[in-house]
Amino acid sequence: MARLPRMVIPGQPQHIIVRGNNRSEIFCCDADYRFYLEKLLTACKKHDCQVHAYVLMTNHVHLLMTPFFETGLSKTLQMLGRYYVQYFNHCYRRTGTLWEGRYKATLIDSESYLLACMRYIELNPVRAGMVADSAEYPWSSYRFNALGHEDDLVTPHVEFHRLGADVKERQSAYRALFNQSISETQINEIRDATNKGWALGDSRFKERIQLQLARRVEPIARGGDRKSTQFKINRV
């Protein structure tokens, strides 16, 4: 069965997951994390993409990015992937693939889900039991977004700017969001949409994206369309 083309709309943010092959480690020391972030910044500059949030786990990566050209995201990740595989294989004297197939991605409804997705990404180390607080984890965007630490990679999204009138106010409001946990329902929505390549947003967002891309952006409801004549006939 042919794979559906990726959903890409220039200017629309996407949540991306890149995993190591067979869930194996892709970062083994601090130098690995630093190299990956350095090359991600290089690739983003070359292909005109912005990163709003990220976390580098030991065997996978989460990114929240906005491409500004249709091929920008794929070219950025391809370039980054080549750089990193060459580096990793050289450092650890290995050969072969490092990544588990294609990266996973979903279009994000920025108004409804962008801040939730940022929290989902930056809370990964906490959910994994690696740290008690996101501020303790060095390889994520949390320290930039919430505490103002320097990070050339991160560009705040317009939804982040709406949190306050100035930098301090926005950071304070963002930290306050972490006082409440993300619901299991929302976590599952983010995971399912990203892993299956569906759009993540409310019904109006999905309808708009479906019209714009002329393709289905969410799974067909089980049991068929309950409003359709055919469905009513089948229930008789």
C-alpha positions as CSV (number, residue, x, y, z in Angstrom):
1,M,0.0,0.0,0.0
2,A,1.5,3.4,-1.0
3,R,2.2,5.8,1.8
4,L,0.3,9.1,1.8
5,P,2.5,12.1,1.1
6,R,3.4,14.1,4.2
7,M,1.1,17.0,5.2
8,V,3.1,20.2,4.8
9,I,1.8,23.8,4.8
10,P,4.5,26.5,4.9
11,G,4.1,28.5,8.1
12,Q,2.2,25.8,9.9
13,P,4.0,24.2,12.8
14,Q,4.6,20.5,13.0
15,H,5.4,18.0,15.9
16,I,8.2,15.6,14.8
17,I,9.5,12.4,16.3
18,V,12.8,10.9,15.2
19,R,13.7,7.5,16.7
20,G,16.8,5.4,16.8
21,N,16.7,2.1,15.0
22,N,15.1,-0.6,17.2
23,R,14.8,2.1,19.9
24,S,18.6,1.9,20.3
25,E,20.6,4.8,21.8
26,I,21.4,7.7,19.5
27,F,23.1,9.9,22.2
28,C,25.8,8.4,24.4
29,C,27.6,11.4,25.8
30,D,27.2,15.2,26.1
31,A,29.3,15.8,22.9
32,D,26.6,13.9,20.9
33,Y,23.8,16.1,22.1
34,R,25.8,19.2,21.4
35,F,26.7,18.1,17.9
36,Y,23.1,17.2,17.1
37,L,21.9,20.7,18.2
38,E,24.7,22.5,16.4
39,K,23.9,20.7,13.1
40,L,20.1,21.2,13.6
41,L,20.7,24.9,13.8
42,T,22.9,24.8,10.7
43,A,20.2,22.9,8.7
44,C,17.4,25.1,9.9
45,K,19.2,28.2,8.7
46,K,20.0,26.7,5.4
47,H,16.4,25.5,4.7
48,D,14.4,28.2,6.5
49,C,12.8,26.4,9.4
50,Q,12.2,27.5,13.0
51,V,12.4,25.4,16.1
52,H,10.0,26.4,18.9
53,A,10.6,23.5,21.3
54,Y,12.7,20.3,21.4
55,V,13.9,17.5,23.6
56,L,16.7,15.1,23.0
57,M,16.1,11.8,24.8
58,T,18.6,9.0,24.7
59,N,17.0,7.1,21.9
60,H,14.7,9.6,20.2
61,V,14.1,13.3,19.5
62,H,11.0,15.5,19.7
63,L,10.9,18.7,17.7
64,L,8.3,21.4,17.3
65,M,9.2,23.2,14.0
66,T,7.7,25.6,11.5
67,P,8.9,25.3,7.9
68,F,8.5,28.2,5.5
69,F,8.9,26.3,2.3
70,E,7.1,23.1,1.3
71,T,10.4,21.1,1.2
72,G,12.0,22.9,4.1
73,L,11.3,20.4,6.8
74,S,12.2,17.3,4.9
75,K,15.5,18.9,3.7
76,T,16.4,20.1,7.2
77,L,15.9,16.6,8.7
78,Q,17.7,14.9,5.8
79,M,20.7,17.2,6.1
80,L,20.7,16.8,9.9
81,G,20.4,13.0,9.6
82,R,23.3,12.7,7.2
83,Y,25.5,14.9,9.4
84,Y,24.7,13.0,12.5
85,V,25.0,9.5,11.1
86,Q,28.4,10.2,9.8
87,Y,29.5,11.7,13.1
88,F,28.0,8.9,15.2
89,N,29.3,6.0,13.1
90,H,32.8,7.5,13.1
91,C,32.8,8.2,16.8
92,Y,31.5,4.7,17.8
93,R,33.1,2.7,15.0
94,R,29.8,1.4,13.6
95,T,28.2,1.1,10.2
96,G,24.6,0.9,8.9
97,T,21.5,2.8,9.7
98,L,20.9,4.7,12.8
99,W,17.3,5.9,12.3
100,E,14.1,3.9,12.6
101,G,12.5,4.5,9.2
102,R,10.9,7.8,8.3
103,Y,10.5,10.5,10.9
104,K,6.9,10.9,12.3
105,A,5.2,14.2,11.9
106,T,1.8,16.0,12.4
107,L,0.5,19.4,11.5
108,I,-0.4,21.3,14.7
109,D,-3.3,23.6,15.2
110,S,-1.3,26.4,16.7
111,E,-4.2,28.2,18.5
112,S,-5.5,25.1,20.3
113,Y,-2.5,22.7,20.6
114,L,0.8,24.5,20.2
115,L,1.4,25.3,23.9
116,A,0.2,21.9,24.9
117,C,2.6,20.3,22.4
118,M,5.5,22.4,23.8
119,R,4.7,21.1,27.3
120,Y,4.3,17.6,26.1
121,I,7.8,17.8,24.5
122,E,9.5,19.4,27.4
123,L,7.9,17.1,30.0
124,N,9.3,14.0,28.3
125,P,12.2,13.6,30.7
126,V,9.9,14.0,33.7
127,R,7.5,11.4,32.4
128,A,10.4,9.1,31.7
129,G,11.6,9.4,35.4
130,M,14.9,10.9,34.4
131,V,14.4,14.2,36.3
132,A,11.8,15.6,38.8
133,D,11.5,18.9,37.0
134,S,12.0,20.0,33.4
135,A,14.5,22.6,34.4
136,E,16.9,19.9,35.5
137,Y,17.2,18.4,32.0
138,P,19.9,20.1,29.9
139,W,18.9,18.9,26.5
140,S,15.5,20.5,25.9
141,S,14.1,24.0,25.1
142,Y,12.5,24.4,28.6
143,R,15.3,26.5,30.1
144,F,15.0,28.9,27.2
145,N,11.2,29.1,27.1
146,A,10.6,29.1,30.8
147,L,13.8,30.6,32.3
148,G,15.4,32.7,29.6
149,H,18.6,30.8,29.3
150,E,20.4,31.5,26.0
151,D,19.6,29.1,23.1
152,D,20.2,30.2,19.6
153,L,18.2,27.3,18.2
154,V,14.8,28.3,19.6
155,T,12.5,30.9,18.0
156,P,9.4,31.7,20.1
157,H,6.1,31.1,18.2
158,V,3.5,33.9,18.0
159,E,1.3,31.8,20.5
160,F,4.1,32.0,23.0
161,H,4.4,35.7,22.5
162,R,0.7,36.0,23.4
163,L,1.4,34.7,26.9
164,G,2.6,38.2,28.1
165,A,3.5,41.7,27.2
166,D,7.2,41.2,27.7
167,V,9.8,38.4,28.1
168,K,9.6,38.1,31.9
169,E,5.8,38.0,31.8
170,R,5.8,35.3,29.0
171,Q,8.3,33.2,30.9
172,S,6.3,33.4,34.1
173,A,3.1,32.5,32.3
174,Y,4.8,29.6,30.6
175,R,6.2,28.2,33.8
176,A,2.7,28.4,35.3
177,L,1.4,26.1,32.6
178,F,3.6,23.4,34.0
179,N,1.9,23.5,37.4
180,Q,-0.9,21.5,35.8
181,S,-0.3,18.1,34.2
182,I,-1.3,17.3,30.7
183,S,-4.3,15.1,30.6
184,E,-3.9,11.5,29.4
185,T,-6.5,12.3,26.7
186,Q,-4.4,15.1,25.3
187,I,-1.2,13.1,25.6
188,N,-2.8,10.3,23.6
189,E,-4.1,12.7,21.0
190,I,-0.6,14.1,20.4
191,R,1.0,10.7,20.3
192,D,-1.6,9.2,17.9
193,A,-1.7,12.1,15.5
194,T,2.1,12.2,15.3
195,N,2.7,8.5,15.0
196,K,0.0,8.1,12.4
197,G,0.5,11.3,10.5
198,W,-2.9,12.9,11.1
199,A,-3.6,16.6,11.7
200,L,-3.8,17.7,15.4
201,G,-6.5,20.3,16.0
202,D,-10.1,21.0,16.4
203,S,-12.8,20.2,13.8
204,R,-12.6,23.6,12.1
205,F,-8.8,23.3,11.8
206,K,-9.1,19.8,10.3
207,E,-11.7,20.9,7.8
208,R,-9.6,23.8,6.7
209,I,-6.5,21.6,6.2
210,Q,-8.5,19.0,4.4
211,L,-9.8,21.5,1.9
212,Q,-6.3,23.1,1.5
213,L,-4.5,19.8,0.9
214,A,-7.4,18.0,-0.8
215,R,-6.8,14.9,1.2
216,R,-8.0,13.2,4.4
217,V,-6.4,14.5,7.5
218,E,-7.9,12.2,10.2
219,P,-9.0,8.6,10.3
220,I,-12.5,7.6,9.2
221,A,-14.8,7.1,12.2
222,R,-15.5,3.5,13.0
223,G,-18.9,2.4,12.0
224,G,-19.2,4.9,9.1
225,D,-20.8,8.3,8.8
226,R,-23.8,8.1,11.2
227,K,-25.4,11.0,9.4
228,S,-25.3,9.3,6.0
229,T,-28.3,7.7,4.3
230,Q,-26.3,4.5,3.8
231,F,-25.5,4.2,7.5
232,K,-29.2,4.7,8.4
233,I,-30.2,2.1,5.9
234,N,-27.7,-0.4,7.3
235,R,-29.2,0.0,10.8
236,V,-32.7,-1.0,9.6
